[in-house]
Amino acid sequence: MAVKSLTMRSAYLLEPLVWLKRQGFKVPKKLKESLLSNIRKIIEADLSQSWTPRLVANKLAVSVSTMRRRLAENGQGFTKILINTRLEFGLSLL
């Protein structure tokens, strides 16, 4: 009986999400934001490194093209992230 009520509760909780999906609403994925923060963490670990998209993509275990595509979906680019990360660190030293 407890399993059935848990299943019914789950169904009730999912019902609004299914309705929204049918209406064409899309929930933004957090993966895009975490990709950006993961790239920044890698760069921040060694700011003096000559980072290339290939080096970072290898550390993230994704292809370079996948990384670029996901960044482009967020309106970002690798070079922009690299420069901003280094500049922000430099400004924090002032």
Phi and psi restraints in degrees (range 20) as a CNS / XPLOR table:
assign (resid 1 and name C) (resid 2 and name N)
       (resid 2 and name CA) (resid 2 and name C) 1.0 -65.3 20.0 2
assign (resid 2 and name N) (resid 2 and name CA)
       (resid 2 and name C) (resid 3 and name N) 1.0 -36.0 20.0 2
assign (resid 2 and name C) (resid 3 and name N)
       (resid 3 and name CA) (resid 3 and name C) 1.0 -66.3 20.0 2
assign (resid 3 and name N) (resid 3 and name CA)
       (resid 3 and name C) (resid 4 and name N) 1.0 -40.4 20.0 2
assign (resid 3 and name C) (resid 4 and name N)
       (resid 4 and name CA) (resid 4 and name C) 1.0 -64.7 20.0 2
assign (resid 4 and name N) (resid 4 and name CA)
       (resid 4 and name C) (resid 5 and name N) 1.0 -43.1 20.0 2
assign (resid 4 and name C) (resid 5 and name N)
       (resid 5 and name CA) (resid 5 and name C) 1.0 -66.9 20.0 2
assign (resid 5 and name N) (resid 5 and name CA)
       (resid 5 and name C) (resid 6 and name N) 1.0 -34.1 20.0 2
assign (resid 5 and name C) (resid 6 and name N)
       (resid 6 and name CA) (resid 6 and name C) 1.0 -65.8 20.0 2
assign (resid 6 and name N) (resid 6 and name CA)
       (resid 6 and name C) (resid 7 and name N) 1.0 -41.4 20.0 2
assign (resid 6 and name C) (resid 7 and name N)
       (resid 7 and name CA) (resid 7 and name C) 1.0 -65.2 20.0 2
assign (resid 7 and name N) (resid 7 and name CA)
       (resid 7 and name C) (resid 8 and name N) 1.0 -41.6 20.0 2
assign (resid 7 and name C) (resid 8 and name N)
       (resid 8 and name CA) (resid 8 and name C) 1.0 -63.6 20.0 2
assign (resid 8 and name N) (resid 8 and name CA)
       (resid 8 and name C) (resid 9 and name N) 1.0 -41.8 20.0 2
assign (resid 8 and name C) (resid 9 and name N)
       (resid 9 and name CA) (resid 9 and name C) 1.0 -63.4 20.0 2
assign (resid 9 and name N) (resid 9 and name CA)
       (resid 9 and name C) (resid 10 and name N) 1.0 -42.2 20.0 2
assign (resid 9 and name C) (resid 10 and name N)
       (resid 10 and name CA) (resid 10 and name C) 1.0 -61.7 20.0 2
assign (resid 10 and name N) (resid 10 and name CA)
       (resid 10 and name C) (resid 11 and name N) 1.0 -40.9 20.0 2
assign (resid 10 and name C) (resid 11 and name N)
       (resid 11 and name CA) (resid 11 and name C) 1.0 -63.2 20.0 2
assign (resid 11 and name N) (resid 11 and name CA)
       (resid 11 and name C) (resid 12 and name N) 1.0 -41.7 20.0 2
assign (resid 11 and name C) (resid 12 and name N)
       (resid 12 and name CA) (resid 12 and name C) 1.0 -65.5 20.0 2
assign (resid 12 and name N) (resid 12 and name CA)
       (resid 12 and name C) (resid 13 and name N) 1.0 -35.7 20.0 2
assign (resid 12 and name C) (resid 13 and name N)
       (resid 13 and name CA) (resid 13 and name C) 1.0 -71.9 20.0 2
assign (resid 13 and name N) (resid 13 and name CA)
       (resid 13 and name C) (resid 14 and name N) 1.0 -32.8 20.0 2
assign (resid 13 and name C) (resid 14 and name N)
       (resid 14 and name CA) (resid 14 and name C) 1.0 -81.3 20.0 2
assign (resid 14 and name N) (resid 14 and name CA)
       (resid 14 and name C) (resid 15 and name N) 1.0 -21.5 20.0 2
assign (resid 14 and name C) (resid 15 and name N)
       (resid 15 and name CA) (resid 15 and name C) 1.0 -55.0 20.0 2
assign (resid 15 and name N) (resid 15 and name CA)
       (resid 15 and name C) (resid 16 and name N) 1.0 -47.4 20.0 2
assign (resid 15 and name C) (resid 16 and name N)
       (resid 16 and name CA) (resid 16 and name C) 1.0 -63.4 20.0 2
assign (resid 16 and name N) (resid 16 and name CA)
       (resid 16 and name C) (resid 17 and name N) 1.0 -34.2 20.0 2
assign (resid 16 and name C) (resid 17 and name N)
       (resid 17 and name CA) (resid 17 and name C) 1.0 -67.9 20.0 2
assign (resid 17 and name N) (resid 17 and name CA)
       (resid 17 and name C) (resid 18 and name N) 1.0 -39.4 20.0 2
assign (resid 17 and name C) (resid 18 and name N)
       (resid 18 and name CA) (resid 18 and name C) 1.0 -64.6 20.0 2
assign (resid 18 and name N) (resid 18 and name CA)
       (resid 18 and name C) (resid 19 and name N) 1.0 -42.0 20.0 2
assign (resid 18 and name C) (resid 19 and name N)
       (resid 19 and name CA) (resid 19 and name C) 1.0 -62.0 20.0 2
assign (resid 19 and name N) (resid 19 and name CA)
       (resid 19 and name C) (resid 20 and name N) 1.0 -45.3 20.0 2
assign (resid 19 and name C) (resid 20 and name N)
       (resid 20 and name CA) (resid 20 and name C) 1.0 -61.2 20.0 2
assign (resid 20 and name N) (resid 20 and name CA)
       (resid 20 and name C) (resid 21 and name N) 1.0 -41.1 20.0 2
assign (resid 20 and name C) (resid 21 and name N)
       (resid 21 and name CA) (resid 21 and name C) 1.0 -62.2 20.0 2
assign (resid 21 and name N) (resid 21 and name CA)
       (resid 21 and name C) (resid 22 and name N) 1.0 -42.1 20.0 2
assign (resid 21 and name C) (resid 22 and name N)
       (resid 22 and name CA) (resid 22 and name C) 1.0 -65.8 20.0 2
assign (resid 22 and name N) (resid 22 and name CA)
       (resid 22 and name C) (resid 23 and name N) 1.0 -26.3 20.0 2
assign (resid 22 and name C) (resid 23 and name N)
       (resid 23 and name CA) (resid 23 and name C) 1.0 -82.8 20.0 2
assign (resid 23 and name N) (resid 23 and name CA)
       (resid 23 and name C) (resid 24 and name N) 1.0 -5.4 20.0 2
assign (resid 23 and name C) (resid 24 and name N)
       (resid 24 and name CA) (resid 24 and name C) 1.0 98.2 20.0 2
assign (resid 24 and name N) (resid 24 and name CA)
       (resid 24 and name C) (resid 25 and name N) 1.0 3.6 20.0 2
assign (resid 24 and name C) (resid 25 and name N)
       (resid 25 and name CA) (resid 25 and name C) 1.0 -75.4 20.0 2
assign (resid 25 and name N) (resid 25 and name CA)
       (resid 25 and name C) (resid 26 and name N) 1.0 142.1 20.0 2
assign (resid 25 and name C) (resid 26 and name N)
       (resid 26 and name CA) (resid 26 and name C) 1.0 -123.1 20.0 2
assign (resid 26 and name N) (resid 26 and name CA)
       (resid 26 and name C) (resid 27 and name N) 1.0 135.0 20.0 2
assign (resid 26 and name C) (resid 27 and name N)
       (resid 27 and name CA) (resid 27 and name C) 1.0 -87.8 20.0 2
assign (resid 27 and name N) (resid 27 and name CA)
       (resid 27 and name C) (resid 28 and name N) 1.0 127.1 20.0 2
assign (resid 27 and name C) (resid 28 and name N)
       (resid 28 and name CA) (resid 28 and name C) 1.0 -63.3 20.0 2
assign (resid 28 and name N) (resid 28 and name CA)
       (resid 28 and name C) (resid 29 and name N) 1.0 143.0 20.0 2
assign (resid 28 and name C) (resid 29 and name N)
       (resid 29 and name CA) (resid 29 and name C) 1.0 -88.7 20.0 2
assign (resid 29 and name N) (resid 29 and name CA)
       (resid 29 and name C) (resid 30 and name N) 1.0 138.5 20.0 2
assign (resid 29 and name C) (resid 30 and name N)
       (resid 30 and name CA) (resid 30 and name C) 1.0 -78.3 20.0 2
assign (resid 30 and name N) (resid 30 and name CA)
       (resid 30 and name C) (resid 31 and name N) 1.0 -13.9 20.0 2
assign (resid 30 and name C) (resid 31 and name N)
       (resid 31 and name CA) (resid 31 and name C) 1.0 -58.5 20.0 2
assign (resid 31 and name N) (resid 31 and name CA)
       (resid 31 and name C) (resid 32 and name N) 1.0 -38.9 20.0 2
assign (resid 31 and name C) (resid 32 and name N)
       (resid 32 and name CA) (resid 32 and name C) 1.0 -61.5 20.0 2
assign (resid 32 and name N) (resid 32 and name CA)
       (resid 32 and name C) (resid 33 and name N) 1.0 -44.8 20.0 2
assign (resid 32 and name C) (resid 33 and name N)
       (resid 33 and name CA) (resid 33 and name C) 1.0 -68.5 20.0 2
assign (resid 33 and name N) (resid 33 and name CA)
       (resid 33 and name C) (resid 34 and name N) 1.0 -38.0 20.0 2
assign (resid 33 and name C) (resid 34 and name N)
       (resid 34 and name CA) (resid 34 and name C) 1.0 -69.2 20.0 2
assign (resid 34 and name N) (resid 34 and name CA)
       (resid 34 and name C) (resid 35 and name N) 1.0 -30.6 20.0 2
assign (resid 34 and name C) (resid 35 and name N)
       (resid 35 and name CA) (resid 35 and name C) 1.0 -62.4 20.0 2
assign (resid 35 and name N) (resid 35 and name CA)
       (resid 35 and name C) (resid 36 and name N) 1.0 -45.6 20.0 2
assign (resid 35 and name C) (resid 36 and name N)
       (resid 36 and name CA) (resid 36 and name C) 1.0 -60.1 20.0 2
assign (resid 36 and name N) (resid 36 and name CA)
       (resid 36 and name C) (resid 37 and name N) 1.0 -47.1 20.0 2
assign (resid 36 and name C) (resid 37 and name N)
       (resid 37 and name CA) (resid 37 and name C) 1.0 -67.9 20.0 2
assign (resid 37 and name N) (resid 37 and name CA)
       (resid 37 and name C) (resid 38 and name N) 1.0 -34.2 20.0 2
assign (resid 37 and name C) (resid 38 and name N)
       (resid 38 and name CA) (resid 38 and name C) 1.0 -66.3 20.0 2
assign (resid 38 and name N) (resid 38 and name CA)
       (resid 38 and name C) (resid 39 and name N) 1.0 -39.7 20.0 2
assign (resid 38 and name C) (resid 39 and name N)
       (resid 39 and name CA) (resid 39 and name C) 1.0 -63.4 20.0 2
assign (resid 39 and name N) (resid 39 and name CA)
       (resid 39 and name C) (resid 40 and name N) 1.0 -44.0 20.0 2
assign (resid 39 and name C) (resid 40 and name N)
       (resid 40 and name CA) (resid 40 and name C) 1.0 -62.6 20.0 2
assign (resid 40 and name N) (resid 40 and name CA)
       (resid 40 and name C) (resid 41 and name N) 1.0 -40.4 20.0 2
assign (resid 40 and name C) (resid 41 and name N)
       (resid 41 and name CA) (resid 41 and name C) 1.0 -62.8 20.0 2
assign (resid 41 and name N) (resid 41 and name CA)
       (resid 41 and name C) (resid 42 and name N) 1.0 -40.8 20.0 2
assign (resid 41 and name C) (resid 42 and name N)
       (resid 42 and name CA) (resid 42 and name C) 1.0 -63.3 20.0 2
assign (resid 42 and name N) (resid 42 and name CA)
       (resid 42 and name C) (resid 43 and name N) 1.0 -45.9 20.0 2
assign (resid 42 and name C) (resid 43 and name N)
       (resid 43 and name CA) (resid 43 and name C) 1.0 -65.5 20.0 2
assign (resid 43 and name N) (resid 43 and name CA)
       (resid 43 and name C) (resid 44 and name N) 1.0 -43.5 20.0 2
assign (resid 43 and name C) (resid 44 and name N)
       (resid 44 and name CA) (resid 44 and name C) 1.0 -63.9 20.0 2
assign (resid 44 and name N) (resid 44 and name CA)
       (resid 44 and name C) (resid 45 and name N) 1.0 -25.4 20.0 2
assign (resid 44 and name C) (resid 45 and name N)
       (resid 45 and name CA) (resid 45 and name C) 1.0 -64.5 20.0 2
assign (resid 45 and name N) (resid 45 and name CA)
       (resid 45 and name C) (resid 46 and name N) 1.0 -29.7 20.0 2
assign (resid 45 and name C) (resid 46 and name N)
       (resid 46 and name CA) (resid 46 and name C) 1.0 -153.3 20.0 2
assign (resid 46 and name N) (resid 46 and name CA)
       (resid 46 and name C) (resid 47 and name N) 1.0 86.3 20.0 2
assign (resid 46 and name C) (resid 47 and name N)
       (resid 47 and name CA) (resid 47 and name C) 1.0 -66.1 20.0 2
assign (resid 47 and name N) (resid 47 and name CA)
       (resid 47 and name C) (resid 48 and name N) 1.0 -24.4 20.0 2
assign (resid 47 and name C) (resid 48 and name N)
       (resid 48 and name CA) (resid 48 and name C) 1.0 -81.7 20.0 2
assign (resid 48 and name N) (resid 48 and name CA)
       (resid 48 and name C) (resid 49 and name N) 1.0 -12.5 20.0 2
assign (resid 48 and name C) (resid 49 and name N)
       (resid 49 and name CA) (resid 49 and name C) 1.0 -62.6 20.0 2
assign (resid 49 and name N) (resid 49 and name CA)
       (resid 49 and name C) (resid 50 and name N) 1.0 142.7 20.0 2
assign (resid 49 and name C) (resid 50 and name N)
       (resid 50 and name CA) (resid 50 and name C) 1.0 -81.8 20.0 2
assign (resid 50 and name N) (resid 50 and name CA)
       (resid 50 and name C) (resid 51 and name N) 1.0 79.1 20.0 2
assign (resid 50 and name C) (resid 51 and name N)
       (resid 51 and name CA) (resid 51 and name C) 1.0 -69.8 20.0 2
assign (resid 51 and name N) (resid 51 and name CA)
       (resid 51 and name C) (resid 52 and name N) 1.0 134.8 20.0 2
assign (resid 51 and name C) (resid 52 and name N)
       (resid 52 and name CA) (resid 52 and name C) 1.0 -121.7 20.0 2
assign (resid 52 and name N) (resid 52 and name CA)
       (resid 52 and name C) (resid 53 and name N) 1.0 159.4 20.0 2
assign (resid 52 and name C) (resid 53 and name N)
       (resid 53 and name CA) (resid 53 and name C) 1.0 -56.0 20.0 2
assign (resid 53 and name N) (resid 53 and name CA)
       (resid 53 and name C) (resid 54 and name N) 1.0 -35.6 20.0 2
assign (resid 53 and name C) (resid 54 and name N)
       (resid 54 and name CA) (resid 54 and name C) 1.0 -65.4 20.0 2
assign (resid 54 and name N) (resid 54 and name CA)
       (resid 54 and name C) (resid 55 and name N) 1.0 -44.2 20.0 2
assign (resid 54 and name C) (resid 55 and name N)
       (resid 55 and name CA) (resid 55 and name C) 1.0 -61.4 20.0 2
assign (resid 55 and name N) (resid 55 and name CA)
       (resid 55 and name C) (resid 56 and name N) 1.0 -45.1 20.0 2
assign (resid 55 and name C) (resid 56 and name N)
       (resid 56 and name CA) (resid 56 and name C) 1.0 -68.2 20.0 2
assign (resid 56 and name N) (resid 56 and name CA)
       (resid 56 and name C) (resid 57 and name N) 1.0 -43.6 20.0 2
assign (resid 56 and name C) (resid 57 and name N)
       (resid 57 and name CA) (resid 57 and name C) 1.0 -60.1 20.0 2
assign (resid 57 and name N) (resid 57 and name CA)
       (resid 57 and name C) (resid 58 and name N) 1.0 -39.4 20.0 2
assign (resid 57 and name C) (resid 58 and name N)
       (resid 58 and name CA) (resid 58 and name C) 1.0 -63.0 20.0 2
assign (resid 58 and name N) (resid 58 and name CA)
       (resid 58 and name C) (resid 59 and name N) 1.0 -41.1 20.0 2
assign (resid 58 and name C) (resid 59 and name N)
       (resid 59 and name CA) (resid 59 and name C) 1.0 -65.7 20.0 2
assign (resid 59 and name N) (resid 59 and name CA)
       (resid 59 and name C) (resid 60 and name N) 1.0 -30.8 20.0 2
assign (resid 59 and name C) (resid 60 and name N)
       (resid 60 and name CA) (resid 60 and name C) 1.0 -86.4 20.0 2
assign (resid 60 and name N) (resid 60 and name CA)
       (resid 60 and name C) (resid 61 and name N) 1.0 -7.5 20.0 2
assign (resid 60 and name C) (resid 61 and name N)
       (resid 61 and name CA) (resid 61 and name C) 1.0 61.7 20.0 2
assign (resid 61 and name N) (resid 61 and name CA)
       (resid 61 and name C) (resid 62 and name N) 1.0 40.8 20.0 2
assign (resid 61 and name C) (resid 62 and name N)
       (resid 62 and name CA) (resid 62 and name C) 1.0 -131.4 20.0 2
assign (resid 62 and name N) (resid 62 and name CA)
       (resid 62 and name C) (resid 63 and name N) 1.0 163.7 20.0 2
assign (resid 62 and name C) (resid 63 and name N)
       (resid 63 and name CA) (resid 63 and name C) 1.0 -77.4 20.0 2
assign (resid 63 and name N) (resid 63 and name CA)
       (resid 63 and name C) (resid 64 and name N) 1.0 158.9 20.0 2
assign (resid 63 and name C) (resid 64 and name N)
       (resid 64 and name CA) (resid 64 and name C) 1.0 -61.7 20.0 2
assign (resid 64 and name N) (resid 64 and name CA)
       (resid 64 and name C) (resid 65 and name N) 1.0 -42.3 20.0 2
assign (resid 64 and name C) (resid 65 and name N)
       (resid 65 and name CA) (resid 65 and name C) 1.0 -65.4 20.0 2
assign (resid 65 and name N) (resid 65 and name CA)
       (resid 65 and name C) (resid 66 and name N) 1.0 -37.7 20.0 2
assign (resid 65 and name C) (resid 66 and name N)
       (resid 66 and name CA) (resid 66 and name C) 1.0 -65.6 20.0 2
assign (resid 66 and name N) (resid 66 and name CA)
       (resid 66 and name C) (resid 67 and name N) 1.0 -43.6 20.0 2
assign (resid 66 and name C) (resid 67 and name N)
       (resid 67 and name CA) (resid 67 and name C) 1.0 -62.0 20.0 2
assign (resid 67 and name N) (resid 67 and name CA)
       (resid 67 and name C) (resid 68 and name N) 1.0 -45.4 20.0 2
assign (resid 67 and name C) (resid 68 and name N)
       (resid 68 and name CA) (resid 68 and name C) 1.0 -62.8 20.0 2
assign (resid 68 and name N) (resid 68 and name CA)
       (resid 68 and name C) (resid 69 and name N) 1.0 -41.4 20.0 2
assign (resid 68 and name C) (resid 69 and name N)
       (resid 69 and name CA) (resid 69 and name C) 1.0 -63.5 20.0 2
assign (resid 69 and name N) (resid 69 and name CA)
       (resid 69 and name C) (resid 70 and name N) 1.0 -45.0 20.0 2
assign (resid 69 and name C) (resid 70 and name N)
       (resid 70 and name CA) (resid 70 and name C) 1.0 -65.6 20.0 2
assign (resid 70 and name N) (resid 70 and name CA)
       (resid 70 and name C) (resid 71 and name N) 1.0 -36.9 20.0 2
assign (resid 70 and name C) (resid 71 and name N)
       (resid 71 and name CA) (resid 71 and name C) 1.0 -67.4 20.0 2
assign (resid 71 and name N) (resid 71 and name CA)
       (resid 71 and name C) (resid 72 and name N) 1.0 -40.9 20.0 2
assign (resid 71 and name C) (resid 72 and name N)
       (resid 72 and name CA) (resid 72 and name C) 1.0 -63.9 20.0 2
assign (resid 72 and name N) (resid 72 and name CA)
       (resid 72 and name C) (resid 73 and name N) 1.0 -34.6 20.0 2
assign (resid 72 and name C) (resid 73 and name N)
       (resid 73 and name CA) (resid 73 and name C) 1.0 -61.8 20.0 2
assign (resid 73 and name N) (resid 73 and name CA)
       (resid 73 and name C) (resid 74 and name N) 1.0 -26.2 20.0 2
assign (resid 73 and name C) (resid 74 and name N)
       (resid 74 and name CA) (resid 74 and name C) 1.0 -98.2 20.0 2
assign (resid 74 and name N) (resid 74 and name CA)
       (resid 74 and name C) (resid 75 and name N) 1.0 5.0 20.0 2
assign (resid 74 and name C) (resid 75 and name N)
       (resid 75 and name CA) (resid 75 and name C) 1.0 73.2 20.0 2
assign (resid 75 and name N) (resid 75 and name CA)
       (resid 75 and name C) (resid 76 and name N) 1.0 26.4 20.0 2
assign (resid 75 and name C) (resid 76 and name N)
       (resid 76 and name CA) (resid 76 and name C) 1.0 -116.4 20.0 2
assign (resid 76 and name N) (resid 76 and name CA)
       (resid 76 and name C) (resid 77 and name N) 1.0 164.3 20.0 2
assign (resid 76 and name C) (resid 77 and name N)
       (resid 77 and name CA) (resid 77 and name C) 1.0 -139.5 20.0 2
assign (resid 77 and name N) (resid 77 and name CA)
       (resid 77 and name C) (resid 78 and name N) 1.0 154.7 20.0 2
assign (resid 77 and name C) (resid 78 and name N)
       (resid 78 and name CA) (resid 78 and name C) 1.0 -61.8 20.0 2
assign (resid 78 and name N) (resid 78 and name CA)
       (resid 78 and name C) (resid 79 and name N) 1.0 -47.1 20.0 2
assign (resid 78 and name C) (resid 79 and name N)
       (resid 79 and name CA) (resid 79 and name C) 1.0 -61.3 20.0 2
assign (resid 79 and name N) (resid 79 and name CA)
       (resid 79 and name C) (resid 80 and name N) 1.0 -40.9 20.0 2
assign (resid 79 and name C) (resid 80 and name N)
       (resid 80 and name CA) (resid 80 and name C) 1.0 -61.4 20.0 2
assign (resid 80 and name N) (resid 80 and name CA)
       (resid 80 and name C) (resid 81 and name N) 1.0 -43.5 20.0 2
assign (resid 80 and name C) (resid 81 and name N)
       (resid 81 and name CA) (resid 81 and name C) 1.0 -65.3 20.0 2
assign (resid 81 and name N) (resid 81 and name CA)
       (resid 81 and name C) (resid 82 and name N) 1.0 -43.4 20.0 2
assign (resid 81 and name C) (resid 82 and name N)
       (resid 82 and name CA) (resid 82 and name C) 1.0 -60.8 20.0 2
assign (resid 82 and name N) (resid 82 and name CA)
       (resid 82 and name C) (resid 83 and name N) 1.0 -48.7 20.0 2
assign (resid 82 and name C) (resid 83 and name N)
       (resid 83 and name CA) (resid 83 and name C) 1.0 -64.7 20.0 2
assign (resid 83 and name N) (resid 83 and name CA)
       (resid 83 and name C) (resid 84 and name N) 1.0 -45.8 20.0 2
assign (resid 83 and name C) (resid 84 and name N)
       (resid 84 and name CA) (resid 84 and name C) 1.0 -63.2 20.0 2
assign (resid 84 and name N) (resid 84 and name CA)
       (resid 84 and name C) (resid 85 and name N) 1.0 -39.2 20.0 2
assign (resid 84 and name C) (resid 85 and name N)
       (resid 85 and name CA) (resid 85 and name C) 1.0 -63.5 20.0 2
assign (resid 85 and name N) (resid 85 and name CA)
       (resid 85 and name C) (resid 86 and name N) 1.0 -44.4 20.0 2
assign (resid 85 and name C) (resid 86 and name N)
       (resid 86 and name CA) (resid 86 and name C) 1.0 -67.9 20.0 2
assign (resid 86 and name N) (resid 86 and name CA)
       (resid 86 and name C) (resid 87 and name N) 1.0 -40.9 20.0 2
assign (resid 86 and name C) (resid 87 and name N)
       (resid 87 and name CA) (resid 87 and name C) 1.0 -65.0 20.0 2
assign (resid 87 and name N) (resid 87 and name CA)
       (resid 87 and name C) (resid 88 and name N) 1.0 -41.7 20.0 2
assign (resid 87 and name C) (resid 88 and name N)
       (resid 88 and name CA) (resid 88 and name C) 1.0 -62.5 20.0 2
assign (resid 88 and name N) (resid 88 and name CA)
       (resid 88 and name C) (resid 89 and name N) 1.0 -39.2 20.0 2
assign (resid 88 and name C) (resid 89 and name N)
       (resid 89 and name CA) (resid 89 and name C) 1.0 -66.4 20.0 2
assign (resid 89 and name N) (resid 89 and name CA)
       (resid 89 and name C) (resid 90 and name N) 1.0 -43.6 20.0 2
assign (resid 89 and name C) (resid 90 and name N)
       (resid 90 and name CA) (resid 90 and name C) 1.0 -59.7 20.0 2
assign (resid 90 and name N) (resid 90 and name CA)
       (resid 90 and name C) (resid 91 and name N) 1.0 -42.9 20.0 2
assign (resid 90 and name C) (resid 91 and name N)
       (resid 91 and name CA) (resid 91 and name C) 1.0 -65.7 20.0 2
assign (resid 91 and name N) (resid 91 and name CA)
       (resid 91 and name C) (resid 92 and name N) 1.0 -32.5 20.0 2
assign (resid 91 and name C) (resid 92 and name N)
       (resid 92 and name CA) (resid 92 and name C) 1.0 -69.5 20.0 2
assign (resid 92 and name N) (resid 92 and name CA)
       (resid 92 and name C) (resid 93 and name N) 1.0 -20.4 20.0 2
assign (resid 92 and name C) (resid 93 and name N)
       (resid 93 and name CA) (resid 93 and name C) 1.0 -81.2 20.0 2
assign (resid 93 and name N) (resid 93 and name CA)
       (resid 93 and name C) (resid 94 and name N) 1.0 -17.3 20.0 2
